[in-house]
Amino acid sequence: MTATGKAPIGVIGAGAWGTALAQMLASDGREVRLWALEPELVERINADHRNPVYLPSAELAPTIRATSTLGDLGDCATILAVTPAQHLGKVLGGLRAAPRDLVLCSKGIEAGSGRLMNAVVTEAAPDSEVAVLSGPTFAHEVAAGLPTAVTLACGGGEDQWDRLAPAIARPSFRPYYSDDVVGAEIGGSVKNVLAIACGVVDGLGLGQNARAALIARGYAEMLRFGEALGARPETLAGLCGLGDLVLTCSSTSSRNFSLGKALGEGQSAQSLMADRRTVAEGAHTAPVLTELAMRHGIAMPIVAAVYRLLGGAPAREIVSELLARPLRSEQDEPGAQDSPA
């Protein structure tokens, strides 16, 4: 226990989102152990109480202790995993095995295997009980203490919620309970791809009408995919689905939206991905999501269009193809063969 009488919480990943979560958790004086890959970043956080690389705007609480040794988090009963999705399994493989609550905060689908992150975590840390934290959250707002609400989906049900909710909730950070881990993950993964599409619309100057239509049609794709994989529609209608979708598809504060905007303005995907220090997870999710949709016979034409854009197809050509799709009922759920993938 720390001087506050509260157990320390671990956060794996010192990017913008991991740092913001650490700052939020430390706001009540709790010790937070923040793992960063880069030793030089650890030094700066501990010496200056700032993360100058990923979240320079935030002055960090003195109870945040950064480390590049994963073993320093080994005795934390609660750990938030915030590393990029494609590296999550490898990083967690270095964590000492112990019964604990492992809260998944990364959003994505594993390339190659097509596994959701909860399956990756279960394999890499089989002694842990998995929960998913997801919702409409810009890191800089959470770090600043602005009001935020999220879904906390607990694979361990209400017993796990009873442990985690008091540990994570703060006056300006409000979790809502769910036991639909799959739904929470799918909402966070699919919305990243749709945010790229909305950024393209903005970059092409196609207007607010087009973006609103894209959000609505993208949400329909999210629902189709989620229900096929066992997610509940009401989960996807909540904070971790529709709520996160609206936020991420509407602002350049979103890395995925910013990537799409640059694509719409004519920059190449290859150069954008090479130059970006922070990760736009939607770029990694689009190919595997397109493949999964085809495998399950789910029509996701917007997702497939983003996949083609990232492969170098011209943005205006892709938009023209989407607009030329056959006219049909808004409630139709055509098969994946109708997708322009």
Summary of the structure (lengths in Angstrom):
residues: 341
radius of gyration: 19.7
end to end distance: 53.5
largest distance: 64.6
contacts: 1256
relative contact order: 0.10
helix: 51%
strand: 13%
